[in-house]
């Protein structure tokens, strides 16, 4: 799966549209930043709420960003999907739910890179994802 | 029909620095705002009606991202 990095006029970034699906089948699309520096896949809490997930009983876990910002997240099981050239890949996985504002969802090691290998060339303005293992359904 | 997962560049330029809710079926902006929460709230009815909506932030040209938070 080969994607072009995206930009309006500024820096180009490895971003792909990600379908997020609830247990009831309702879904929406968010922008996912392919982020090798993130330990987990992270979605904003408001998305989880809108899709009907109840994370109120999930344990609150700590997180820190690379520039020192501290916060917390709760774990939640969701179905994610990416599409390219008329095909799609769907998988069920645990993600982190973050209570604050996010510009992008983060596609990190847990929930994403545990299933996909990445070949990234900023110079060529593209990145390639390769399925590394069977996807949990 | 295959879902077109491209938002036209002229749409992005018109909404630079803002969040938009892009209706992938009707291929139009359903709502815009300063936060994802705002556009999520503004499109509750459309989402409940089964529209597949893409919540998309268009970074301003001078905006630099260091991680996603």
N, CA and C atoms of all chains as a GROMACS GRO file, in nm:
protein
  618
    1UNK      N    1   0.085  -0.118   0.000
    1UNK     CA    2   0.000   0.000   0.000
    1UNK      C    3   0.088   0.122   0.000
    2UNK      N    4   0.088   0.192  -0.111
    2UNK     CA    5   0.177   0.308  -0.121
    2UNK      C    6   0.093   0.437  -0.113
    3UNK      N    7   0.135   0.527  -0.028
    3UNK     CA    8   0.064   0.653  -0.009
    3UNK      C    9   0.160   0.770  -0.030
    4UNK      N   10   0.107   0.880  -0.077
    4UNK     CA   11   0.187   1.002  -0.083
    4UNK      C   12   0.174   1.076   0.048
    5UNK      N   13   0.283   1.139   0.090
    5UNK     CA   14   0.273   1.228   0.205
    5UNK      C   15   0.185   1.346   0.166
    6UNK      N   16   0.125   1.410   0.265
    6UNK     CA   17   0.029   1.516   0.234
    6UNK      C   18   0.072   1.649   0.293
    7UNK      N   19   0.029   1.753   0.226
    7UNK     CA   20   0.058   1.888   0.272
    7UNK      C   21  -0.035   1.984   0.202
    8UNK      N   22  -0.069   2.093   0.270
    8UNK     CA   23  -0.138   2.201   0.202
    8UNK      C   24  -0.031   2.289   0.138
    9UNK      N   25   0.050   2.350   0.220
    9UNK     CA   26   0.163   2.428   0.170
    9UNK      C   27   0.286   2.414   0.259
   10UNK      N   28   0.269   2.353   0.373
   10UNK     CA   29   0.380   2.343   0.468
   10UNK      C   30   0.452   2.211   0.457
   11UNK      N   31   0.507   2.162   0.568
   11UNK     CA   32   0.578   2.034   0.567
   11UNK      C   33   0.486   1.919   0.524
   12UNK      N   34   0.543   1.824   0.454
   12UNK     CA   35   0.465   1.707   0.413
   12UNK      C   36   0.469   1.603   0.526
   13UNK      N   37   0.357   1.534   0.545
   13UNK     CA   38   0.346   1.440   0.656
   13UNK      C   39   0.285   1.309   0.609
   14UNK      N   40   0.324   1.199   0.678
   14UNK     CA   41   0.262   1.069   0.646
   14UNK      C   42   0.128   1.056   0.718
   15UNK      N   43   0.024   1.098   0.651
   15UNK     CA   44  -0.110   1.099   0.710
   15UNK      C   45  -0.204   1.021   0.617
   16UNK      N   46  -0.288   0.936   0.678
   16UNK     CA   47  -0.386   0.862   0.599
   16UNK      C   48  -0.523   0.870   0.667
   17UNK      N   49  -0.628   0.866   0.587
   17UNK     CA   50  -0.762   0.860   0.647
   17UNK      C   51  -0.785   0.722   0.710
   18UNK      N   52  -0.836   0.723   0.832
   18UNK     CA   53  -0.859   0.598   0.906
   18UNK      C   54  -1.008   0.590   0.943
   19UNK      N   55  -1.069   0.480   0.907
   19UNK     CA   56  -1.207   0.457   0.945
   19UNK      C   57  -1.208   0.400   1.087
   20UNK      N   58  -1.292   0.456   1.172
   20UNK     CA   59  -1.308   0.405   1.309
   20UNK      C   60  -1.451   0.357   1.322
   21UNK      N   61  -1.467   0.234   1.370
   21UNK     CA   62  -1.600   0.173   1.372
   21UNK      C   63  -1.635   0.129   1.513
   22UNK      N   64  -1.759   0.152   1.550
   22UNK     CA   65  -1.805   0.112   1.683
   22UNK      C   66  -1.857  -0.032   1.679
   23UNK      N   67  -1.888  -0.084   1.796
   23UNK     CA   68  -1.943  -0.220   1.803
   23UNK      C   69  -2.079  -0.229   1.734
   24UNK      N   70  -2.149  -0.116   1.728
   24UNK     CA   71  -2.281  -0.116   1.664
   24UNK      C   72  -2.272  -0.094   1.513
   25UNK      N   73  -2.150  -0.070   1.464
   25UNK     CA   74  -2.133  -0.056   1.320
   25UNK      C   75  -2.131   0.087   1.270
   26UNK      N   76  -2.161   0.185   1.359
   26UNK     CA   77  -2.150   0.323   1.315
   26UNK      C   78  -2.002   0.359   1.301
   27UNK      N   79  -1.971   0.450   1.210
   27UNK     CA   80  -1.831   0.478   1.183
   27UNK      C   81  -1.812   0.619   1.134
   28UNK      N   82  -1.687   0.662   1.141
   28UNK     CA   83  -1.648   0.793   1.089
   28UNK      C   84  -1.502   0.782   1.046
   29UNK      N   85  -1.455   0.890   0.984
   29UNK     CA   86  -1.318   0.892   0.935
   29UNK      C   87  -1.241   1.004   1.004
   30UNK      N   88  -1.119   0.971   1.045
   30UNK     CA   89  -1.029   1.071   1.102
   30UNK      C   90  -0.894   1.062   1.033
   31UNK      N   91  -0.813   1.166   1.048
   31UNK     CA   92  -0.679   1.163   0.991
   31UNK      C   93  -0.584   1.094   1.088
   32UNK      N   94  -0.510   0.997   1.039
   32UNK     CA   95  -0.414   0.926   1.122
   32UNK      C   96  -0.271   0.960   1.082
   33UNK      N   97  -0.195   1.010   1.177
   33UNK     CA   98  -0.053   1.039   1.153
   33UNK      C   99   0.027   0.912   1.179
   34UNK      N  100   0.095   0.863   1.078
   34UNK     CA  101   0.179   0.744   1.092
   34UNK      C  102   0.300   0.784   1.174
   35UNK      N  103   0.305   0.738   1.298
   35UNK     CA  104   0.400   0.795   1.395
   35UNK      C  105   0.481   0.684   1.461
   36UNK      N  106   0.600   0.659   1.407
   36UNK     CA  107   0.685   0.553   1.463
   36UNK      C  108   0.731   0.586   1.605
   37UNK      N  109   0.720   0.712   1.646
   37UNK     CA  110   0.763   0.750   1.780
   37UNK      C  111   0.657   0.732   1.886
   38UNK      N  112   0.538   0.693   1.845
   38UNK     CA  113   0.430   0.676   1.941
   38UNK      C  114   0.420   0.529   1.982
   39UNK      N  115   0.414   0.505   2.112
   39UNK     CA  116   0.406   0.367   2.163
   39UNK      C  117   0.269   0.304   2.138
   40UNK      N  118   0.169   0.388   2.118
   40UNK     CA  119   0.036   0.333   2.100
   40UNK      C  120  -0.042   0.413   1.997
   41UNK      N  121  -0.151   0.356   1.953
   41UNK     CA  122  -0.245   0.424   1.865
   41UNK      C  123  -0.343   0.500   1.954
   42UNK      N  124  -0.362   0.626   1.921
   42UNK     CA  125  -0.435   0.714   2.010
   42UNK      C  126  -0.544   0.789   1.934
   43UNK      N  127  -0.664   0.788   1.989
   43UNK     CA  128  -0.778   0.860   1.930
   43UNK      C  129  -0.832   0.959   2.031
   44UNK      N  130  -0.890   1.068   1.985
   44UNK     CA  131  -0.950   1.163   2.080
   44UNK      C  132  -1.076   1.107   2.144
   45UNK      N  133  -1.094   1.140   2.269
   45UNK     CA  134  -1.207   1.088   2.347
   45UNK      C  135  -1.342   1.120   2.283
   46UNK      N  136  -1.350   1.239   2.225
   46UNK     CA  137  -1.479   1.281   2.170
   46UNK      C  138  -1.524   1.190   2.056
   47UNK      N  139  -1.428   1.137   1.982
   47UNK     CA  140  -1.461   1.043   1.876
   47UNK      C  141  -1.521   0.916   1.937
   48UNK      N  142  -1.457   0.867   2.044
   48UNK     CA  143  -1.507   0.747   2.111
   48UNK      C  144  -1.648   0.768   2.164
   49UNK      N  145  -1.670   0.885   2.221
   49UNK     CA  146  -1.803   0.915   2.276
   49UNK      C  147  -1.908   0.918   2.165
   50UNK      N  148  -1.873   0.985   2.056
   50UNK     CA  149  -1.969   0.996   1.945
   50UNK      C  150  -2.002   0.859   1.885
   51UNK      N  151  -1.908   0.766   1.894
   51UNK     CA  152  -1.932   0.632   1.840
   51UNK      C  153  -1.999   0.540   1.944
   52UNK      N  154  -2.022   0.594   2.062
   52UNK     CA  155  -2.097   0.518   2.162
   52UNK      C  156  -2.015   0.429   2.252
   53UNK      N  157  -1.883   0.443   2.252
   53UNK     CA  158  -1.801   0.363   2.342
   53UNK      C  159  -1.812   0.415   2.485
   54UNK      N  160  -1.819   0.324   2.577
   54UNK     CA  161  -1.820   0.363   2.719
   54UNK      C  162  -1.683   0.328   2.777
   55UNK      N  163  -1.603   0.431   2.802
   55UNK     CA  164  -1.469   0.408   2.855
   55UNK      C  165  -1.460   0.452   3.001
   56UNK      N  166  -1.575   0.482   3.060
   56UNK     CA  167  -1.574   0.538   3.195
   56UNK      C  168  -1.515   0.440   3.297
   57UNK      N  169  -1.527   0.309   3.270
   57UNK     CA  170  -1.478   0.211   3.367
   57UNK      C  171  -1.333   0.167   3.337
   58UNK      N  172  -1.278   0.214   3.226
   58UNK     CA  173  -1.141   0.175   3.190
   58UNK      C  174  -1.041   0.251   3.276
   59UNK      N  175  -0.932   0.183   3.308
   59UNK     CA  176  -0.830   0.246   3.394
   59UNK      C  177  -0.766   0.363   3.322
   60UNK      N  178  -0.734   0.466   3.400
   60UNK     CA  179  -0.666   0.582   3.345
   60UNK      C  180  -0.515   0.556   3.352
   61UNK      N  181  -0.449   0.566   3.239
   61UNK     CA  182  -0.306   0.534   3.230
   61UNK      C  183  -0.227   0.657   3.190
   62UNK      N  184  -0.102   0.668   3.239
   62UNK     CA  185  -0.025   0.790   3.209
   62UNK      C  186   0.041   0.785   3.072
   63UNK      N  187   0.059   0.902   3.012
   63UNK     CA  188   0.138   0.913   2.891
   63UNK      C  189   0.220   1.041   2.894
   64UNK      N  190   0.328   1.040   2.818
   64UNK     CA  191   0.409   1.160   2.802
   64UNK      C  192   0.444   1.175   2.656
   65UNK      N  193   0.450   1.299   2.608
   65UNK     CA  194   0.488   1.321   2.469
   65UNK      C  195   0.639   1.344   2.461
   66UNK      N  196   0.688   1.346   2.339
   66UNK     CA  197   0.830   1.366   2.318
   66UNK      C  198   0.880   1.502   2.362
   67UNK      N  199   0.791   1.599   2.373
   67UNK     CA  200   0.834   1.732   2.418
   67UNK      C  201   0.793   1.757   2.563
   68UNK      N  202   0.761   1.649   2.635
   68UNK     CA  203   0.746   1.660   2.779
   68UNK      C  204   0.606   1.683   2.831
   69UNK      N  205   0.508   1.694   2.742
   69UNK     CA  206   0.371   1.714   2.788
   69UNK      C  207   0.319   1.586   2.850
   70UNK      N  208   0.259   1.596   2.968
   70UNK     CA  209   0.204   1.479   3.035
   70UNK      C  210   0.052   1.475   3.022
   71UNK      N  211  -0.001   1.357   3.022
   71UNK     CA  212  -0.146   1.342   3.015
   71UNK      C  213  -0.186   1.203   3.054
   72UNK      N  214  -0.303   1.163   3.012
   72UNK     CA  215  -0.350   1.030   3.045
   72UNK      C  216  -0.435   0.977   2.930
   73UNK      N  217  -0.458   0.848   2.932
   73UNK     CA  218  -0.545   0.787   2.831
   73UNK      C  219  -0.615   0.668   2.893
   74UNK      N  220  -0.720   0.623   2.827
   74UNK     CA  221  -0.789   0.500   2.867
   74UNK      C  222  -0.790   0.407   2.748
   75UNK      N  223  -0.788   0.277   2.773
   75UNK     CA  224  -0.786   0.183   2.663
   75UNK      C  225  -0.928   0.147   2.619
   76UNK      N  226  -0.939   0.118   2.490
   76UNK     CA  227  -1.069   0.085   2.433
   76UNK      C  228  -1.046  -0.004   2.311
   77UNK      N  229  -1.135  -0.099   2.289
   77UNK     CA  230  -1.123  -0.184   2.171
   77UNK      C  231  -1.210  -0.128   2.058
   78UNK      N  232  -1.148  -0.107   1.943
   78UNK     CA  233  -1.221  -0.053   1.828
   78UNK      C  234  -1.186  -0.135   1.704
   79UNK      N  235  -1.260  -0.111   1.598
   79UNK     CA  236  -1.224  -0.164   1.467
   79UNK      C  237  -1.173  -0.049   1.382
   80UNK      N  238  -1.053  -0.065   1.327
   80UNK     CA  239  -0.995   0.036   1.239
   80UNK      C  240  -0.990  -0.020   1.097
   81UNK      N  241  -0.990   0.071   1.002
   81UNK     CA  242  -0.984   0.030   0.862
   81UNK      C  243  -0.907   0.134   0.783
   82UNK      N  244  -0.822   0.089   0.693
   82UNK     CA  245  -0.760   0.179   0.596
   82UNK      C  246  -0.792   0.129   0.456
   83UNK      N  247  -0.801   0.223   0.364
   83UNK     CA  248  -0.837   0.188   0.226
   83UNK      C  249  -0.736   0.248   0.130
   84UNK      N  250  -0.712   0.178   0.025
   84UNK     CA  251  -0.629   0.232  -0.083
   84UNK      C  252  -0.664   0.158  -0.211
   85UNK      N  253  -0.674   0.236  -0.317
   85UNK     CA  254  -0.699   0.182  -0.451
   85UNK      C  255  -0.812   0.079  -0.453
   86UNK      N  256  -0.920   0.111  -0.387
   86UNK     CA  257  -1.038   0.026  -0.392
   86UNK      C  258  -1.035  -0.094  -0.301
   87UNK      N  259  -0.925  -0.115  -0.229
   87UNK     CA  260  -0.918  -0.227  -0.136
   87UNK      C  261  -0.918  -0.173   0.008
   88UNK      N  262  -0.941  -0.264   0.102
   88UNK     CA  263  -0.942  -0.219   0.241
   88UNK      C  264  -0.886  -0.326   0.333
   89UNK      N  265  -0.833  -0.281   0.446
   89UNK     CA  266  -0.789  -0.371   0.553
   89UNK      C  267  -0.854  -0.326   0.682
   90UNK      N  268  -0.916  -0.419   0.751
   90UNK     CA  269  -0.983  -0.390   0.878
   90UNK      C  270  -0.922  -0.476   0.987
   91UNK      N  271  -0.914  -0.420   1.106
   91UNK     CA  272  -0.864  -0.499   1.217
   91UNK      C  273  -0.922  -0.447   1.348
   92UNK      N  274  -0.935  -0.540   1.440
   92UNK     CA  275  -0.986  -0.507   1.574
   92UNK      C  276  -0.866  -0.494   1.666
   93UNK      N  277  -0.862  -0.386   1.743
   93UNK     CA  278  -0.743  -0.363   1.825
   93UNK      C  279  -0.772  -0.273   1.944
   94UNK      N  280  -0.681  -0.280   2.040
   94UNK     CA  281  -0.687  -0.188   2.154
   94UNK      C  282  -0.619  -0.058   2.114
   95UNK      N  283  -0.684   0.054   2.143
   95UNK     CA  284  -0.623   0.184   2.120
   95UNK      C  285  -0.633   0.265   2.249
   96UNK      N  286  -0.558   0.373   2.256
   96UNK     CA  287  -0.570   0.467   2.366
   96UNK      C  288  -0.671   0.575   2.330
   97UNK      N  289  -0.744   0.617   2.430
   97UNK     CA  290  -0.840   0.726   2.411
   97UNK      C  291  -0.791   0.845   2.493
   98UNK      N  292  -0.766   0.955   2.426
   98UNK     CA  293  -0.705   1.072   2.489
   98UNK      C  294  -0.812   1.180   2.512
   99UNK      N  295  -0.819   1.235   2.632
   99UNK     CA  296  -0.928   1.329   2.663
   99UNK      C  297  -0.912   1.468   2.604
  100UNK      N  298  -0.793   1.501   2.553
  100UNK     CA  299  -0.770   1.637   2.504
  100UNK      C  300  -0.788   1.651   2.355
  101UNK      N  301  -0.756   1.771   2.306
  101UNK     CA  302  -0.764   1.798   2.162
  101UNK      C  303  -0.645   1.737   2.090
  102UNK      N  304  -0.670   1.686   1.972
  102UNK     CA  305  -0.563   1.630   1.890
  102UNK      C  306  -0.579   1.681   1.747
  103UNK      N  307  -0.469   1.716   1.684
  103UNK     CA  308  -0.475   1.753   1.542
  103UNK      C  309  -0.494   1.629   1.456
  104UNK      N  310  -0.420   1.524   1.492
  104UNK     CA  311  -0.427   1.397   1.421
  104UNK      C  312  -0.445   1.285   1.522
  105UNK      N  313  -0.508   1.177   1.481
  105UNK     CA  314  -0.496   1.053   1.557
  105UNK      C  315  -0.354   1.002   1.534
  106UNK      N  316  -0.304   0.930   1.630
  106UNK     CA  317  -0.169   0.875   1.616
  106UNK      C  318  -0.178   0.727   1.586
  107UNK      N  319  -0.111   0.686   1.481
  107UNK     CA  320  -0.100   0.544   1.448
  107UNK      C  321   0.037   0.499   1.497
  108UNK      N  322   0.040   0.437   1.614
  108UNK     CA  323   0.165   0.403   1.679
  108UNK      C  324   0.189   0.253   1.685
  109UNK      N  325   0.284   0.214   1.769
  109UNK     CA  326   0.327   0.074   1.772
  109UNK      C  327   0.212  -0.019   1.808
  110UNK      N  328   0.152   0.004   1.925
  110UNK     CA  329   0.039  -0.080   1.965
  110UNK      C  330  -0.084  -0.038   1.884
  111UNK      N  331  -0.145  -0.132   1.820
  111UNK     CA  332  -0.265  -0.103   1.743
  111UNK      C  333  -0.241  -0.078   1.596
  112UNK      N  334  -0.113  -0.050   1.558
  112UNK     CA  335  -0.086  -0.025   1.416
  112UNK      C  336   0.043  -0.094   1.371
  113UNK      N  337   0.159  -0.051   1.424
  113UNK     CA  338   0.285  -0.108   1.375
  113UNK      C  339   0.306  -0.253   1.420
  114UNK      N  340   0.226  -0.300   1.512
  114UNK     CA  341   0.234  -0.443   1.543
  114UNK      C  342   0.177  -0.527   1.428
  115UNK      N  343   0.107  -0.459   1.335
  115UNK     CA  344   0.049  -0.530   1.220
  115UNK      C  345   0.109  -0.488   1.087
  116UNK      N  346   0.173  -0.372   1.080
  116UNK     CA  347   0.221  -0.319   0.953
  116UNK      C  348   0.370  -0.283   0.962
  117UNK      N  349   0.440  -0.310   0.852
  117UNK     CA  350   0.576  -0.259   0.836
  117UNK      C  351   0.569  -0.132   0.753
  118UNK      N  352   0.666  -0.046   0.775
  118UNK     CA  353   0.664   0.085   0.710
  118UNK      C  354   0.794   0.110   0.635
  119UNK      N  355   0.780   0.162   0.514
  119UNK     CA  356   0.894   0.214   0.440
  119UNK      C  357   0.862   0.359   0.406
  120UNK      N  358   0.941   0.451   0.459
  120UNK     CA  359   0.906   0.593   0.450
  120UNK      C  360   1.019   0.671   0.386
  121UNK      N  361   0.986   0.748   0.284
  121UNK     CA  362   1.084   0.837   0.223
  121UNK      C  363   1.028   0.978   0.216
  122UNK      N  364   1.074   1.064   0.306
  122UNK     CA  365   1.031   1.204   0.301
  122UNK      C  366   1.080   1.268   0.172
  123UNK      N  367   1.198   1.229   0.128
  123UNK     CA  368   1.256   1.288   0.007
  123UNK      C  369   1.170   1.257  -0.116
  124UNK      N  370   1.121   1.134  -0.123
  124UNK     CA  371   1.036   1.096  -0.237
  124UNK      C  372   0.888   1.124  -0.213
  125UNK      N  373   0.859   1.178  -0.096
  125UNK     CA  374   0.722   1.217  -0.060
  125UNK      C  375   0.625   1.099  -0.066
  126UNK      N  376   0.671   0.986  -0.015
  126UNK     CA  377   0.581   0.871  -0.012
  126UNK      C  378   0.615   0.780   0.106
  127UNK      N  379   0.519   0.697   0.140
  127UNK     CA  380   0.543   0.593   0.239
  127UNK      C  381   0.463   0.470   0.197
  128UNK      N  382   0.518   0.356   0.237
  128UNK     CA  383   0.458   0.230   0.196
  128UNK      C  384   0.431   0.147   0.320
  129UNK      N  385   0.311   0.095   0.330
  129UNK     CA  386   0.274   0.006   0.441
  129UNK      C  387   0.263  -0.135   0.387
  130UNK      N  388   0.317  -0.228   0.460
  130UNK     CA  389   0.308  -0.368   0.420
  130UNK      C  390   0.253  -0.449   0.536
  131UNK      N  391   0.153  -0.529   0.506
  131UNK     CA  392   0.093  -0.611   0.611
  131UNK      C  393   0.198  -0.708   0.664
  132UNK      N  394   0.220  -0.710   0.795
  132UNK     CA  395   0.326  -0.790   0.854
  132UNK      C  396   0.276  -0.919   0.917
  133UNK      N  397   0.148  -0.923   0.946
  133UNK     CA  398   0.092  -1.039   1.015
  133UNK      C  399  -0.059  -1.043   0.991
  134UNK      N  400  -0.119  -1.152   1.026
  134UNK     CA  401  -0.265  -1.159   1.010
  134UNK      C  402  -0.332  -1.056   1.101
  135UNK      N  403  -0.435  -0.995   1.050
  135UNK     CA  404  -0.504  -0.891   1.127
  135UNK      C  405  -0.611  -0.952   1.217
  136UNK      N  406  -0.615  -0.916   1.344
  136UNK     CA  407  -0.721  -0.966   1.433
  136UNK      C  408  -0.856  -0.908   1.392
  137UNK      N  409  -0.957  -0.994   1.386
  137UNK     CA  410  -1.090  -0.949   1.342
  137UNK      C  411  -1.189  -0.947   1.458
  138UNK      N  412  -2.025   0.234  -0.594
  138UNK     CA  413  -1.922   0.328  -0.639
  138UNK      C  414  -1.811   0.337  -0.534
  139UNK      N  415  -1.688   0.338  -0.581
  139UNK     CA  416  -1.576   0.345  -0.488
  139UNK      C  417  -1.573   0.481  -0.416
  140UNK      N  418  -1.543   0.474  -0.288
  140UNK     CA  419  -1.538   0.596  -0.208
  140UNK      C  420  -1.416   0.679  -0.246
  141UNK      N  421  -1.440   0.805  -0.277
  141UNK     CA  422  -1.330   0.895  -0.314
  141UNK      C  423  -1.274   0.957  -0.186
  142UNK      N  424  -1.154   0.917  -0.150
  142UNK     CA  425  -1.095   0.966  -0.025
  142UNK      C  426  -0.999   1.082  -0.052
  143UNK      N  427  -1.042   1.176  -0.131
  143UNK     CA  428  -0.963   1.298  -0.153
  143UNK      C  429  -1.053   1.419  -0.130
  144UNK      N  430  -1.002   1.511  -0.050
  144UNK     CA  431  -1.073   1.637  -0.033
  144UNK      C  432  -1.008   1.736  -0.130
  145UNK      N  433  -1.088   1.802  -0.214
  145UNK     CA  434  -1.030   1.891  -0.315
  145UNK      C  435  -0.942   2.000  -0.253
  146UNK      N  436  -0.835   2.031  -0.321
  146UNK     CA  437  -0.739   2.128  -0.270
  146UNK      C  438  -0.803   2.266  -0.249
  147UNK      N  439  -0.894   2.304  -0.337
  147UNK     CA  440  -0.956   2.437  -0.321
  147UNK      C  441  -1.041   2.442  -0.194
  148UNK      N  442  -1.099   2.328  -0.156
  148UNK     CA  443  -1.175   2.322  -0.030
  148UNK      C  444  -1.079   2.341   0.087
  149UNK      N  445  -0.965   2.272   0.081
  149UNK     CA  446  -0.867   2.285   0.190
  149UNK      C  447  -0.815   2.428   0.200
  150UNK      N  448  -0.789   2.490   0.088
  150UNK     CA  449  -0.737   2.627   0.090
  150UNK      C  450  -0.839   2.723   0.150
  151UNK      N  451  -0.966   2.699   0.124
  151UNK     CA  452  -1.071   2.787   0.177
  151UNK      C  453  -1.086   2.773   0.328
  152UNK      N  454  -1.043   2.657   0.382
  152UNK     CA  455  -1.066   2.630   0.524
  152UNK      C  456  -0.933   2.615   0.600
  153UNK      N  457  -0.830   2.677   0.550
  153UNK     CA  458  -0.698   2.663   0.612
  153UNK      C  459  -0.702   2.704   0.760
  154UNK      N  460  -0.642   2.621   0.843
  154UNK     CA  461  -0.636   2.650   0.986
  154UNK      C  462  -0.761   2.607   1.061
  155UNK      N  463  -0.856   2.545   0.994
  155UNK     CA  464  -0.984   2.511   1.056
  155UNK      C  465  -1.008   2.360   1.050
  156UNK      N  466  -1.105   2.317   1.127
  156UNK     CA  467  -1.156   2.181   1.118
  156UNK      C  468  -1.275   2.180   1.022
  157UNK      N  469  -1.285   2.076   0.943
  157UNK     CA  470  -1.405   2.059   0.861
  157UNK      C  471  -1.461   1.918   0.881
  158UNK      N  472  -1.590   1.907   0.857
  158UNK     CA  473  -1.656   1.775   0.850
  158UNK      C  474  -1.692   1.755   0.704
  159UNK      N  475  -1.625   1.660   0.640
  159UNK     CA  476  -1.641   1.637   0.496
  159UNK      C  477  -1.732   1.518   0.476
  160UNK      N  478  -1.846   1.541   0.411
  160UNK     CA  479  -1.939   1.434   0.381
  160UNK      C  480  -1.886   1.357   0.260
  161UNK      N  481  -1.845   1.233   0.281
  161UNK     CA  482  -1.782   1.157   0.173
  161UNK      C  483  -1.883   1.112   0.066
  162UNK      N  484  -2.011   1.108   0.102
  162UNK     CA  485  -2.112   1.071   0.004
  162UNK      C  486  -2.150   1.191  -0.083
  163UNK      N  487  -2.180   1.300  -0.017
  163UNK     CA  488  -2.223   1.420  -0.090
  163UNK      C  489  -2.105   1.504  -0.139
  164UNK      N  490  -1.984   1.470  -0.093
  164UNK     CA  491  -1.863   1.542  -0.129
  164UNK      C  492  -1.878   1.694  -0.108
  165UNK      N  493  -1.912   1.728   0.016
  165UNK     CA  494  -1.920   1.870   0.051
  165UNK      C  495  -1.893   1.887   0.200
  166UNK      N  496  -1.860   2.011   0.237
  166UNK     CA  497  -1.833   2.042   0.377
  166UNK      C  498  -1.966   2.058   0.449
  167UNK      N  499  -1.986   1.976   0.552
  167UNK     CA  500  -2.110   1.984   0.630
  167UNK      C  501  -2.098   2.085   0.743
  168UNK      N  502  -1.975   2.100   0.797
  168UNK     CA  503  -1.955   2.194   0.908
  168UNK      C  504  -1.808   2.232   0.913
  169UNK      N  505  -1.782   2.349   0.966
  169UNK     CA  506  -1.643   2.390   0.992
  169UNK      C  507  -1.637   2.454   1.129
  170UNK      N  508  -1.519   2.453   1.189
  170UNK     CA  509  -1.506   2.510   1.321
  170UNK      C  510  -1.362   2.515   1.366
  171UNK      N  511  -1.344   2.562   1.489
  171UNK     CA  512  -1.209   2.576   1.544
  171UNK      C  513  -1.161   2.450   1.614
  172UNK      N  514  -1.250   2.356   1.638
  172UNK     CA  515  -1.209   2.233   1.708
  172UNK      C  516  -1.282   2.114   1.648
  173UNK      N  517  -1.224   1.997   1.672
  173UNK     CA  518  -1.291   1.875   1.629
  173UNK      C  519  -1.425   1.858   1.701
  174UNK      N  520  -1.426   1.893   1.830
  174UNK     CA  521  -1.550   1.880   1.907
  174UNK      C  522  -1.663   1.957   1.840
  175UNK      N  523  -1.631   2.078   1.794
  175UNK     CA  524  -1.732   2.164   1.733
  175UNK      C  525  -1.793   2.099   1.608
  176UNK      N  526  -1.707   2.044   1.523
  176UNK     CA  527  -1.762   1.986   1.399
  176UNK      C  528  -1.826   1.849   1.424
  177UNK      N  529  -1.777   1.778   1.525
  177UNK     CA  530  -1.845   1.654   1.563
  177UNK      C  531  -1.987   1.683   1.609
  178UNK      N  532  -1.999   1.784   1.697
  178UNK     CA  533  -2.132   1.820   1.750
  178UNK      C  534  -2.225   1.868   1.639
  179UNK      N  535  -2.169   1.943   1.546
  179UNK     CA  536  -2.251   2.004   1.440
  179UNK      C  537  -2.304   1.902   1.340
  180UNK      N  538  -2.249   1.782   1.344
  180UNK     CA  539  -2.288   1.682   1.243
  180UNK      C  540  -2.351   1.557   1.306
  181UNK      N  541  -2.399   1.572   1.428
  181UNK     CA  542  -2.462   1.457   1.496
  181UNK      C  543  -2.576   1.399   1.412
  182UNK      N  544  -2.661   1.486   1.359
  182UNK     CA  545  -2.778   1.438   1.285
  182UNK      C  546  -2.737   1.363   1.158
  183UNK      N  547  -2.641   1.421   1.086
  183UNK     CA  548  -2.597   1.358   0.961
  183UNK      C  549  -2.532   1.223   0.989
  184UNK      N  550  -2.451   1.218   1.095
  184UNK     CA  551  -2.383   1.092   1.130
  184UNK      C  552  -2.487   0.987   1.172
  185UNK      N  553  -2.584   1.031   1.253
  185UNK     CA  554  -2.690   0.938   1.296
  185UNK      C  555  -2.771   0.888   1.177
  186UNK      N  556  -2.778   0.971   1.073
  186UNK     CA  557  -2.854   0.932   0.953
  186UNK      C  558  -2.773   0.840   0.862
  187UNK      N  559  -2.651   0.811   0.903
  187UNK     CA  560  -2.571   0.714   0.828
  187UNK      C  561  -2.468   0.773   0.733
  188UNK      N  562  -2.454   0.906   0.735
  188UNK     CA  563  -2.352   0.967   0.649
  188UNK      C  564  -2.214   0.930   0.701
  189UNK      N  565  -2.126   0.897   0.609
  189UNK     CA  566  -1.987   0.869   0.646
  189UNK      C  567  -1.911   1.001   0.638
  190UNK      N  568  -1.867   1.051   0.754
  190UNK     CA  569  -1.808   1.185   0.761
  190UNK      C  570  -1.661   1.177   0.800
  191UNK      N  571  -1.583   1.254   0.731
  191UNK     CA  572  -1.439   1.262   0.754
  191UNK      C  573  -1.411   1.391   0.832
  192UNK      N  574  -1.358   1.376   0.952
  192UNK     CA  575  -1.325   1.492   1.035
  192UNK      C  576  -1.178   1.527   1.012
  193UNK      N  577  -1.157   1.642   0.955
  193UNK     CA  578  -1.028   1.673   0.894
  193UNK      C  579  -0.984   1.812   0.937
  194UNK      N  580  -0.862   1.819   0.992
  194UNK     CA  581  -0.807   1.950   1.028
  194UNK      C  582  -0.709   1.993   0.921
  195UNK      N  583  -0.723   2.118   0.878
  195UNK     CA  584  -0.633   2.170   0.775
  195UNK      C  585  -0.534   2.262   0.846
  196UNK      N  586  -0.411   2.216   0.853
  196UNK     CA  587  -0.310   2.292   0.925
  196UNK      C  588  -0.283   2.424   0.854
  197UNK      N  589  -0.260   2.528   0.933
  197UNK     CA  590  -0.213   2.655   0.875
  197UNK      C  591  -0.072   2.634   0.822
  198UNK      N  592  -0.032   2.715   0.724
  198UNK     CA  593   0.098   2.690   0.657
  198UNK      C  594   0.216   2.696   0.751
  199UNK      N  595   0.207   2.778   0.857
  199UNK     CA  596   0.324   2.792   0.944
  199UNK      C  597   0.317   2.699   1.065
  200UNK      N  598   0.218   2.611   1.067
  200UNK     CA  599   0.199   2.523   1.183
  200UNK      C  600   0.290   2.402   1.173
  201UNK      N  601   0.364   2.376   1.280
  201UNK     CA  602   0.456   2.263   1.283
  201UNK      C  603   0.406   2.163   1.386
  202UNK      N  604   0.406   2.036   1.349
  202UNK     CA  605   0.359   1.931   1.438
  202UNK      C  606   0.478   1.853   1.493
  203UNK      N  607   0.480   1.833   1.626
  203UNK     CA  608   0.582   1.748   1.686
  203UNK      C  609   0.507   1.639   1.761
  204UNK      N  610   0.484   1.526   1.694
  204UNK     CA  611   0.393   1.427   1.751
  204UNK      C  612   0.251   1.479   1.732
  205UNK      N  613   0.155   1.403   1.778
  205UNK     CA  614   0.017   1.436   1.746
  205UNK      C  615  -0.059   1.510   1.855
  206UNK      N  616   0.000   1.533   1.968
  206UNK     CA  617  -0.074   1.597   2.077
  206UNK      C  618  -0.045   1.746   2.085
   0.00000   0.00000   0.00000
